[in-house]
Amino acid sequence: MLIIGISGCGEKKTEKTSTPKPPLKTESQSLQLKEESVSEPVFVTEKTRKTYQWYCAQCHGIEGKGNGVNAKFLTVPPRDHTKAEYLETRTDEQFFEAIKFGGLSVGRAPCMPAWGNTLNDFTIHELVRYIRELCQCEAL
């Protein structure tokens, strides 16, 4: 008898269907921005919100409450980005590192993927700013 284990971080295979493409880097942004070059102010734009919806909402939820469609399949619940009590105890750099290198890299959820090869540094900084908007809190 073969027993198949299901991991809390596992993925289900689905048929490929015609879906919209993710908001990836534009051609002008195709080169990775160096973190030092993000000296300009970072603002949350409609593009930032769409990027969050595409890459983050599946786990963190449309409104960032940690209740995305994949949340029930994860062994470690996704962070609720609207709860300031925890988020205001973290620096923007800690958020940046968690998004870029994955949750495990900062001692958090191993299911949180590393987005550093998908999103450039400036976009990650925009996402950090958007999370601050969701929690209505400032960095530590």
C-alpha positions in Angstrom: 0.0 0.0 0.0 1.3 3.4 -0.9 0.7 6.3 1.4 0.8 9.7 -0.1 1.5 12.6 2.3 0.2 16.1 1.7 2.5 18.9 2.7 1.0 22.1 4.0 3.1 23.9 1.5 2.2 21.7 -1.4 0.7 22.8 -4.7 -2.1 21.2 -6.6 -1.6 20.7 -10.3 -4.2 22.4 -12.4 -4.9 22.5 -16.1 -3.4 25.4 -17.9 -6.1 27.8 -19.0 -5.9 31.2 -20.6 -5.3 33.5 -17.7 -4.0 37.1 -17.7 -0.3 37.5 -17.4 1.2 38.7 -14.1 2.3 42.3 -13.7 6.0 41.5 -14.4 8.8 43.9 -14.9 8.5 46.1 -18.0 11.3 46.0 -20.5 12.7 49.2 -19.1 12.9 47.5 -15.7 14.3 44.2 -17.0 17.6 44.7 -15.3 17.6 44.1 -11.5 17.7 47.4 -9.7 20.4 47.6 -7.1 19.0 48.2 -3.7 21.2 51.3 -3.3 19.4 52.8 -6.3 16.1 52.9 -4.4 16.9 56.3 -2.9 13.8 57.9 -4.6 10.6 58.0 -2.6 8.5 54.8 -2.8 4.8 55.3 -3.3 1.9 52.9 -3.5 0.4 52.9 -7.0 -2.4 51.0 -8.7 0.4 48.8 -10.2 1.6 48.1 -6.6 -1.9 47.0 -5.6 -2.2 44.8 -8.7 1.2 43.2 -8.0 0.1 42.4 -4.5 -3.2 40.9 -5.8 -1.3 38.7 -8.3 1.6 37.5 -6.1 0.4 37.9 -2.5 -3.4 37.7 -2.2 -3.6 34.0 -2.9 -2.3 33.4 0.6 -2.6 36.8 2.4 -6.1 37.6 1.0 -7.5 40.3 -1.2 -7.5 42.8 1.7 -4.4 41.4 3.3 -6.2 39.7 6.2 -4.3 36.3 5.9 -7.4 34.6 4.5 -6.5 34.0 0.9 -7.7 31.0 -1.1 -4.5 29.0 -0.3 -4.4 29.9 3.4 -6.4 26.9 4.5 -3.9 24.5 2.9 -0.8 26.0 4.7 0.5 24.6 7.9 1.6 28.0 9.0 -1.2 30.6 8.5 -0.2 33.6 6.3 0.4 36.8 8.2 -2.5 39.2 8.5 -1.2 42.4 7.0 -3.9 44.5 8.6 -2.8 43.8 12.2 -0.6 46.6 13.3 0.2 45.0 16.7 2.8 42.7 15.1 3.7 44.5 12.0 4.8 47.7 13.7 7.4 45.6 15.6 9.2 44.8 12.3 11.4 47.0 10.2 10.9 47.7 6.5 14.1 45.8 5.9 12.8 42.7 7.6 9.7 42.9 5.3 11.9 43.4 2.3 14.1 40.4 3.1 11.1 38.2 3.8 9.6 39.1 0.4 12.9 38.9 -1.5 14.4 35.8 0.1 11.3 34.0 1.5 9.9 33.5 4.9 12.4 30.8 6.0 15.3 33.2 5.4 14.0 35.5 8.2 12.9 32.7 10.6 9.3 32.8 9.5 6.9 30.6 7.5 8.8 28.2 5.2 5.9 28.3 2.8 6.5 32.0 2.0 8.3 31.9 -1.3 11.2 34.0 -2.3 10.2 36.6 -4.9 13.7 38.1 -5.5 14.0 36.3 -8.9 10.6 37.5 -10.0 10.3 41.0 -8.6 12.9 43.7 -8.7 14.0 45.5 -5.5 12.1 48.6 -6.3 8.8 46.6 -6.7 9.5 44.8 -3.4 10.0 48.2 -1.7 6.6 49.2 -3.1 5.1 46.1 -1.7 6.6 46.9 1.7 5.0 50.4 1.6 1.7 48.8 0.6 1.8 46.4 3.6 2.4 49.5 5.8 -0.7 51.0 4.2 -2.7 47.9 4.9 -1.7 47.8 8.6 -1.8 51.6 8.9 1.4 51.3 10.9 5.0 52.6 10.7 8.2 50.6 10.9 10.0 49.8 14.2 
